[in-house]
């Protein structure tokens, strides 16, 4: 049984769209960035923490057949600052301003945990942004699409029309490294 350790509707949608059967058990693992770690190290550590937190909450009987998937996506702005989820509209607007006309790096760490093994991997993507006028930035923040989104942006939403191009997969940018998942899951 595949268990998604996330309450993200976008992650669930990606799995459903790809005919992957799963159940959702949101993790309560505390997401804390470490300034001592790279973008990749932070995302992998947080993904593993989420998957292990959910696995440890399962009964011994459930653990026998469970495969828990944890994912964490982190962006790095053009200055090299790691971006999590903004907490206020002001933070979301600041992130929107920094991305206008620039390139952001995104990394999704993925951890898959079962009683038999643990695998941790991830995927990098780049987002090349068009210029976004101050008025459009404010309008985008007012859509509230930034809430609960890494970097305060939903590329699948209104902000997507300001993307010049991407490298990497769209699913990864949306928060689920689907191709990496498909390579790892057969090992379980």
N, C-alpha and C positions, 0 to 999 in steps of 0.2 A: 504494500500500500504506500503510495507516494503522498507525503504530507508537505504542503507548502507552509513554511514558517513565516508567513507574511499576510498582512491584511490588505495588501495593495490590490485594488481591483484591476489595474493594468496587468500585473503579473498573472493574476488568475485568468484574465481574458486571453493572454498570449498562450497559456497552457491549454485552455479550452479550445481555442481556435485551431490548435494543432492536435486535437483529439487525444490529449494526455489526461488520463483520469487521475484525480487527486482530491484530497480534502484539505481544508484550510485550518491551521492551528496557529494563530498569530503568536509570535514570540514577544516576550516582555523584556528581552535582553536590552540592557542600557547601551545606547549608541554613543560612545565617547571617542572623539578623534584624538589621536596622539600626534603631537608635533614632531615626535622622534621617529615617526614612521612615514613611509612614502604613501602616495595615493593608493598604490596596489596593495601594500601591506595593511593599511587601514581597512580597505574594502574586504580583503580576504579574512582578516581577523574578525571583523564584525559579522560577516556572512557565517563564519564558523561558529561564532558565539550564539547567533540566532538559532542555527540548526541544532547545536548541542543543548541549548536551553529547552527547546521543544522536546527533543529526544529524551532528555532526563525527566521530563514531566509525564512521559508515557508510562503506563503500567508495564511490568515485566513481560506480560503476555503480548501487549501491543508492540513492544520493542523487538520481538522476534521477527515480525514481518514488516516493520516500518522502515521506510527510506525517507528521511527528512531532508528537505531542500531549503537552505538559507541563502538569501541573496542580499547584497548591499551594494548600492551604486553611489559613487562619489564623483563629483566634478572638481576640476581645477580651473580657476579663472585665468585670464591672460597674465596676471601678475604672479601666478603660481600658488595662490591661496586656495586651500581645500574648501569646497562648498558643500554644506549639508543641506538640510531643509530650513528655509527661512521661517522665522517665527512671527514676523510682523510684515504688514504691507511695505513698510519702509525698507526692511531688509530685502524683500523681493524686488523692490524698485532699484535699490543699489546694485543688486546682482544683474538686473536687466540692463542697467546703464553700462556696466563693465563689459557685458558680452556684445553690445552693439558694435558691429563692424570688426569683431575680433574672432579668435578661435579658442574654443574650450576643449579641454581633454576630459574624457569621461572613462571611468573604469568600473565595471561590475565584477565584484567577487562573488563566487558561487561555491557553496560547501554542501556536500551530500554526505549524510551521516546515517549509518545503519549499525546494527549490533556487530556486524562482521568487519566493517571497514569505514574509513573516512577519506574522502577525496576533496581537495580544495583547488580551485582554478579561477580563471577570470578572463576578461576580454577588455581591450582598450578600444575606444572610438574617439573620433574627433568631430566636432561640430563647428562648421564655418558659418558665421552669422553675417547677414547683411546689416547695413546701418538701420537702426531703429530710432525714429525721431522721439524726442522727449514726450510728445503727446501720445504717440503709439505705446511707449513704455508704460505710461500711466494707464492707458486703456487696457493693456494686457494685465496689469496688476489688478485692475477692477474686475476682471473676469474671474478672479479667485482660483484660476487654474494652478497657481503657484503653491497652493496649500498642500502640504504633505508630499512635495516633489523635490527630488534632489536638485539643487541649484535654483529652485524656485521656478522651474519651467517644465511645461508639458509639450514636448515636441509634436505629439500627436494632436495637440489642440491648436488654439489660435496662434501661438508663437511659431508653429511650424512653417507658416508662410514667410517668416523672416530667415529661414535657414537657406543659405546659399548652396551648401552641399555637406555631405557627411562622409566619413570613412568608417568602416565597420558596419555592423548590422543595425537596422532600425530597432529591432527587438532589444538589443543591448542598450541602445540609447533610451528606450522606453523603460528600462530597468530590469530586463531579464535576458541573460546571455543564452539564448535558445540553442545556438549551435554548439556551444560548450556543453550545455546540459545534455543534448542528444549524443555527444561523444562519451560522456561520463556515465550516464544512467545505465547503459548495457553492462557495465562492470558490476552492477548490483543485482 
